[in-house]
Amino acid sequence: MHEMKPKRIPVSGPSITEKEVSYVTDAVQNAWYENANMYHQRFERAAADYIGVKYAIALPSCTSAIHLALAAANVGPGDEVIVPDITWIASVAPTSYVGATPVFADIDASSWCLSPESFEACITPRTKAVVPVDLYGNVADMDRICEIAKRHGIFVIEDAAEAIGGLYKGRKAGSLGDVGVFSFHGSKIAVTGEGGMLVTDNREIYDRVLVLRDHGRRPGDRFFWNTEVAYKYKMSSMQAALGLAQVERLEELVAQRREIFSWYEKHLGGDPRLTLNAEAPETRSIYWMITVVWDASLNLEKQELMERLDACGIDTRPFFHPISSLPAFADSVAAREASARNRVAYDIGRRGLNLPSGFNLTPDMVAYVCKSLQEVLDTRTAAPVLQAAITT
Ligand SMILES: *Cc1c(COP(=O)(O)O)cnc(C)c1O
């Protein structure tokens, strides 16, 4: 069926150059003894400057960053945390770690990020925090979300794991709430293998996170004096060196990813059956996952499309399932309420896929993915016509 079938096309993957290799090599040779922290310091400084915030803390994952943010804001048993129903489970699981209750709000039909209206409707006297997610590299409508949060005294943790380098009204994704968090997992746009970061302008939160992430030791403590039972959430120098090189190249990475999106747009942008990632005015998406949502009338299940593309050597991922539909949460009262309420999440979550979005893509590979996708769609749209031809 396909003349130019390339080897498997993965769904994501990083851009690694000589710069990354030389920084990591230097770290493994030299970042010990009195220099043990040099790459952490450079990485945190470079990231804070790039994001436009005062403080940055390198961490082993974004999941740990969200955990620390909730703990530092004293979120605990009896408190509710509002999260969008469509996201990776890492946005939600830390709420359970601290013993609080997640409440799943609906997403906006265009941005696919937290709907400000649904967020506001989910607020109760117990709501302590909200975790808006910058989904697939887009940025949530943070002005409206933060305005609502402020009116109700709700702490805002912006989950920018998928959107480092994104822009909202001239400000960087991750700088828009009380705390911002990022992931440097190998699938993300900037990688450290595994890794994360917490950023904030709030000195109190920053100081508290430094204690919480180091087994309850105060920064600079050399007496090994633990003031409380806390966590061990740190990154190695080799990872920090890799992260520094990636942050120094971020604008280049964002431009490259946006170019890849433009290749997809050229092939799929005019297809009335499909909707690609939206980009609101005054927003710059970094298109972490280039995503298609297909028309409901096609009656196509995401698993079926995944399998058909898999047979063409193309890896895809399902659009996130509503978190409230996952076995991990489905038995909870909050999940049952959410499944009855969140119409957009339950509709769009059923008919979307993430297409290959990695830095190894070429225009030819993207053309092949688009052609393969459209051929599958053609079999759905052509069917009723064929049927009609046979009966007449
Ligand atoms: C990847 C991701 C995370 C978790 O990142 P880790 O570094 O793997 O812990 C959190 N939130 C969102 C939205 C993500 O996509």
The ligand as a Gaussian input file, in Angstrom:
#p B3LYP/6-31G(d) Opt

LIG

0 1
 C        4.718000      14.375000      31.727000
 C        3.732000      15.087000      32.560000
 C        3.837000      15.151000      33.957000
 C        4.796000      14.323000      34.755000
 O        6.101000      14.477000      34.460000
 P        7.158000      13.470000      35.117000
 O        8.443000      14.212000      34.950000
 O        7.080000      12.223000      34.294000
 O        6.792000      13.249000      36.521000
 C        2.940000      15.932000      34.657000
 N        1.968000      16.595000      34.046000
 C        1.801000      16.537000      32.714000
 C        0.689000      17.330000      32.093000
 C        2.657000      15.767000      31.925000
 O        2.474000      15.686000      30.603000

